Amino acid sequence: MLPETATPDTAPLPAPAPAARVDVSSLSLEALSRFVTEELGERSFRAGQVFRWIHQRGATSFEEMTDLSKALRAKLEARAEIVPLVKDLEQRSVDGTIKYRWKTRDGRYIESVYMPSADRKTLCVSTQVGCAMACGFCMTGTLGLKRNLTPGEIVAQVHAVNRAVRQLENLETYRPLSNLVFMGMGEPLHNFENLKTALSILQAEDGPNFSHRHITVSTVGLVPMIERFGRETDVKLAISLNASTDEQRSKTMPVNRKWNIEALLEACRKFPLRQGRRITFEYVLLQGFNDADEDAHRLVKLLKGIPAKVNLIPYNENPGLGFRTTMDERAEHFRDILCEGHVAAFIRQNRGRDIAGACGQLANRGGENPAETSQSPELP
Ligand code: SF4
C-alpha cells in the first residue's frame, strides 16, 4: 500500500509532440472530414469511406481500402497513418474469458479482457498505459502512469477483439461485441479528451455503432471530470467506491484525499441521469477492512437519494498487496443488508481469475514479462 501522504496527480498530461503523419484512426468523423477536405483537397464523402474501412471493417492499412482510387490511397499513405496495436499475448480462462495483451508502437503494453456470457459479449477496455491513481488493491496501480492511450489505441482494442471473436466463433456480423466497459488499465476520466473522441467513434453509425446503453465508464471519482462526463457524453457511469468511510477510502484510494466521499456523492447527486438509469457503485470486498455489517449500514445511508446499484466484487488476491478476499457467506450477508435498506445490490461473478484478467489484476503479467512490470510505482 502507498504511504498515506501520497496523492495522485490528476492534472492532464502534456500533449505529445505532433506526428509527421496524421493518425486518422484517432479522428472523429467530423475531424476526419476536415482533414480529407482541407488537407487532402478531397470531397467530404471520402472521409466516410475511410472511417467505415477503419471503424466498421477494421482495416489497418490504406492498401485494404479497395474502393478508393490508387492515387488517393497513395496520398493517404504519404500524409496519414493508422497507428497499429499488435497482439502480443492471448490467455484463455476456463470460464471463457480471454485476456489480450497488446503492444503499442512505442513498445508499451496494455490489456483488454473479453467476457462472453449467455446474453452478452463484453469487452473491458484500457484507456492508459498503467495508472496514476495508485489504488492500494490494484496491480495496475503499482505500474504508475506511463502515458495516455490515443483514441485510435482505445478503439483499436475493440476492433481487434471484434475481429478475433468473429473468427473464433465463426460469426458473420462485423461487430460481435455487444457491451463495452471502460474498467481496464487506467482511469478513463484522467484521459477524458481521448476517451470522448473514442466514444464518438465507437457510437458513430458509420463506425461500430454501439448504443449509449451498452457502454459503461468507471471512475475512481475525479469530481470535476464527472460533471464534464455527464455534460459531454451520454454513456453510463460507474463509481469505484470501495469504502464506507473517508478514513478507509483514503487508505486504499489516494484520490479520496483530494475529493472525499461527500464531494464524490454530491457530484453523483447532480449527475444528469437519463430516465430509468442508475449509477453503478463498485465495491471491492476486502476481508476485515470494508466488509463489516456497519460498512453495509453506512453504505445504505450514503447512497440515500441516489438512483444506485451496487456491484459487490469479491477481491482477487494479488501477490504483495496484502488484502484478502471476503468469504462468500459474509459477501451474501453484506448484500442482504443493502437490499433490506432498499439499495439494489449484486455479488458480481469473478471472471478470468486464473489468467489474472479479473478486476484489479491487469498488470501485463503472463507470458514473457514486459518491461513495465519490473518498474517501480511512479506518479507523474
Ligand atoms: S483500480 Fe482503476 S483507477 Fe485504481 S489504480 Fe487500478 S486501474 Fe487505476
Residues whose N, C-alpha, C, O or C-beta is under 5 A from the ligand:
A	BS01	SF4	C131 M133 A134 C135 C138 T140 G141 G184 M185 G186 E187 V220
